Amino acid sequence: MIPPFADHPLIREFFEIKKSFRRHETSESRSRLRQFRNYVRDIKASGGDVAFDFVGSQNFGQATSNSDADVVIYLRCADPCEDGCPNGCVGHAAIHRRLIEALRRENEHAPGGAYDVQVIDTINLTDLEQALDRGEVDSHIILRFAFYRSICRAVNTALLRPYQARLMENQALLEYMRPQLRELFDGLCSSSKHHLSFNKYQERLVQMGIQIPGIMRAIIRRHQEDDSLLPPG
């Protein structure tokens, strides 16, 4: 599906950078995708639902054995969590625990062992659905969902697609939220240090003998100085 904020200058630049790096995806990134997909199938087989959005190195296809996996978790609790997700949410705790156990089993014989999983955010789809029903223009859960779906890499998009479709039908709501993208993007930069990571990814590719086109280096520099990408106001 088309990302909710695909036409925003900041998101367009981010997507171009991500696409450039993912042309040279690491074997570790591909392996981790398979592991998360296996985990999703296991959860489905037990009657549950879960999806993920990758942030950080996995989002760019540049994970190594030393990289953390930064993820947003989507789950459907029977009741709204409101401010209880993830802290105090039993569903989140169970999903997170099973994920760590599954990845530990998958990687017990890997040279570096199991990698760390950092949960950036958790979204209860029950809360999201109710906010969409109400068309809440000030809903932070809708804004976070729209933002992650604009920049991240998903596992189990089938679970997320109906919610994204409903959001895309409400263009007035998306337009209302557009000015708030800067705050979310600044938060992502400070939490995931992705500006610094861009330089690391570039150095890694150069060491492999892969030259990054000058135009892409310019886009990365502009993105790291993102004030120039954002429209006034």
N, C-alpha and C positions, 0 to 999 in steps of 0.2 A: 504494500500500500504506500501511497505518497505520504511522507512524514508531515505531521501537522503544521510545522513551521518551515517547510521546505523552501519557501521563497524569501525567508529572512536572510539578509546579507551575512550575518554572523554564522548562521547554520549552513548556508551555501559554502562558505569558505571552509568551515569545519569538515563538511562532507567531502570536499575535494581533497583535503589533506588525508582524511581517512582512506579514501579510495586509492590514493597514491601509495600509501604504506601497505595496504592490503594486497596490492599486486605482488608483494614480496612476502607473503604470509609465512611465518615460521612453522616448522613441523610441530612444535610445542603448542602453538595456537590451535592447529587442526586437531591435535590429540585432545586438548581440553574441551573443544566443542563436542567431540564424540562422547566424552565422559559426561558432560552435562546433559546431552541428549539421552544417553543411557539412563541417567538418573530420572529424567522426566518420564521416560517409559516405565520405569519401576514404580514411580508414584502413581501413574495412570493405572497400572495393573492392580494396585492396591485400592483403587477407587478415589484417588485424590487428584488434584490439579495444581500444577505449579508452572511458572514460566520465569525466565530471567532476562534481564538486559545487562550486557557487559559494558562496563566503563573501563577506561585505562588501556593497558597494553593489549588485552584480549580484544577490545573493540577495534584496535588498529591492526590486529593480526601480528603483533610484535612481541607476544609473550615468550619468555625464556623459562628455563627450569627454576630460575631464581625469582620470577615474577609472582606477585600476589594476583589473585583473581578478584577484581573489584566488581560486585554485582548488585543489581536491584532485584529483589525478590517480589514476584506477584503471586498471591495465593487468594483463595476464596474461603473466608471464614463464614460460618453459618450466621453470625451476628456482626453488626458493625463494630469496628474497633475504635473508630474516631481517633483519639490521641493515644490509644493503647498500643498501637503498632509502631515499632516492633516491641517496645518495652511493655511487658505485661501481657503480651499476646501469646497464648498457648500454641496457636497454629504456627506462628512464626518460629517459636522455639523448637517445635517438633520437626518442621521442615529443615531448619538450619542444622539441627543435630543429625538428621538422617543424611543430609548432604555431606557433611564433614566425614561421617562414617563411610559413606559410599566412595568418596574421593580417596580416603585413606586406604581402603581395600584396593582400589584401582591402581594406586601408586606405591604400594608397599614394596615393590621390587624395583622401582625407578631409582636411578642414581641419587637424585636429590630427595627422595621420599615424597611425601604428600606436600602440596603447596598450600599456602595460607589463603583463606577466602575472607575477604573484607566485604561485609554487607553495607553498602552505601545507603540503602533505603529499602523499606518494605511497604508495599501497597496492597491493601486488602481490597479485592475486586468488588466485594459487597459495598464497601464505602464508596468506591468509584462509581458503581452503578447508581447508587442513591443520589450522589451528587449530580450525575448526568441527568437523572430523572427530574431533578429540581432545576437544572440549568443554572447552577450557582456560579455567578460571574466572579465571585471572590473565593472560589474553592481552591485551596492550595493543593489538594490531592489531584484535581483535574489538571492544574498547571504543571505539577511534577510529572504526571503521566504524559502530557503532551510534550514536555521537554525531553524526557528520556526517549520517547518514541521518535523524536526528531534527530537525536544524535547517537543513540546506542545501537548495539548489535544483539538481537533477540535470539533466545532459544525457546521454542514452542510458540511461534507467532500465532498459531491457530487459536490459542486461548485468548490472546490479546486483540485479535482482529475485530471482533464484534464491538468492543469498547472503542477502538480507534475509529471504526466506521461511524459510530454514533457521534463521536466528537467532531469528525470531519463534516458532518451534516450541519453543525452549528457554527458557521463561519463567523457570526457576530460574536460568539463567545471567544473564539480564537483571536479575533481582532482586538477584543478587550484585553486579552492576556499578553499580547505582543510586547508592550512596553516593559513587562516584568521579566523578560528573558535575560536582560543584562544581569540582574541580581542573581538569578540561578546560575548563569554561566560563571560569574565571579566566584560563586560558592564552589562550583566544580573545580575551577582552577586552583583555589586555595586548598581544597581537600585532596585532590588527586595529583597535584603538581604536574598536570599534563603539559604545561608550557615547557618545563624542564625536560619532560619525557620526549617531546618532539626532537630536541637536540640529540638526545640519546639514540632515538630511532635512526636519525640521519647518520650519526657516526657509525652505527652498527651496519647499515647498508653500505656505506663507503668502505668499511673494512672487508665486506664481502665482494668488493669490486663493482658495486652497483652505483652508478652516478645518478643523483637526483637532478632532474631538469631545473635550469635556472628559474623558470617561471614558477615552479612549485616551491623552490626555496623562498622566492619573493612572497608567495601566498602565505607560507608558514610565518615569515617575518611579520607580515601584515596582521595575521591572526594573533600573533603574540602581542601585538599592539592594538588590541581589538577596539579601542575607542574610535579608530578610523572606519570601522566597519558598521558601526551602529548609527542609524538615522537620528537626527536631532530629536530630543524629547523622549 
